[in-house]
């Protein structure tokens, strides 16, 4: 093979992902940072939801632990004399969904964050929903739905951030 034909092959085999300019890399980094902030905020809201609904159920001693070196992850400790724990299980989903629904009332591109909040909330609350409904299917169903909403949110967020057309006008989502 001639050197000139090798150069032509090299030119056509290069992927566009490697030729991203600094502006597009900043936008991709922005998407990653938004996801991290949403995820860590939702972990806090999830655990605080348990505590708020534990307080509403009449429990005495509660705490939400976000970092513990002796545990594998965040958790809520609730000491309750009542046997009805269903409201406490649902609190982990209700508080984040109330917060996420606030994004639906914005007129800006922040409306897209609703789908990220909804997806992460369903995934985080999957075990709580399974305990509340006493069926294994309710562990997997919220995870599948959560990843679906998460994918939709990522699509809208990427479309908003990477497309110059949407950066000028904003993405309008009609949920009616």
Residue, then its C-alpha position, 0 to 999 in steps of 0.5 A: x500500500x502506498x504512503x498516500x493511501x495510508x494517510x487517506x485511510x488514517x484521515x477517514x478512520x479518525x473518530x469525531x469524539x477525539x476531535x472535540x474542542x474545548x467548548x464541547x468538552x466543557x459542556x460534557x463536563x457540565x453534564x457530568x457535574x450536574x449529574x453528580x450534584x443531582x445524585x448526591x442531593x437526592x441521596x440526602x433527600x432520600x434519607x431525610x425523607x425517611x426521617x421526616x416521615x418517621x417524625x410524622x409517624x410519631x417516632x422518637x429518635x431519628x437521624x439521617x447518616x450521610x457518611x459513616x466509615x463503618x457502613x457501606x453507604x448512607x442510611x437512616x436510623x429510626x427508633x419507633x414504637x409503632x409497627x406501621x413503617x409503610x409511611x416511613x418507606x414512602x417518605x424516601x420517594x415522596x420528599x424527592x418527588x415533591x422537590x423534583x416537581x418544582x422543576x416542572x414549574x420553571x420556564x427555563x431549561x431546568x425543566x429537564x432536571x425533573x427527569x433526572x430527579x425522577x429517575x434517580x429517585x425511583x432507583x434509590x427508592x426501589x428497595x423501600x417500595x419493595x418493602x412497602x408493597x411486599x413483592x419482589x417485582x416492585x424492586x425491579x420495576x422502579x429500577x427499570x422505570x428509573x433508568x428510563x426516566x434517567x435516559x430521557x433526562x440525559x438525552x434532554x440535558x445533552x441536547x440542551x447543552x451540546x446543541x447550539x440551536x437549543x442553547x439559544x432558544x431553550x428546550x421546550x417540553x410539552x408534558x400535556 
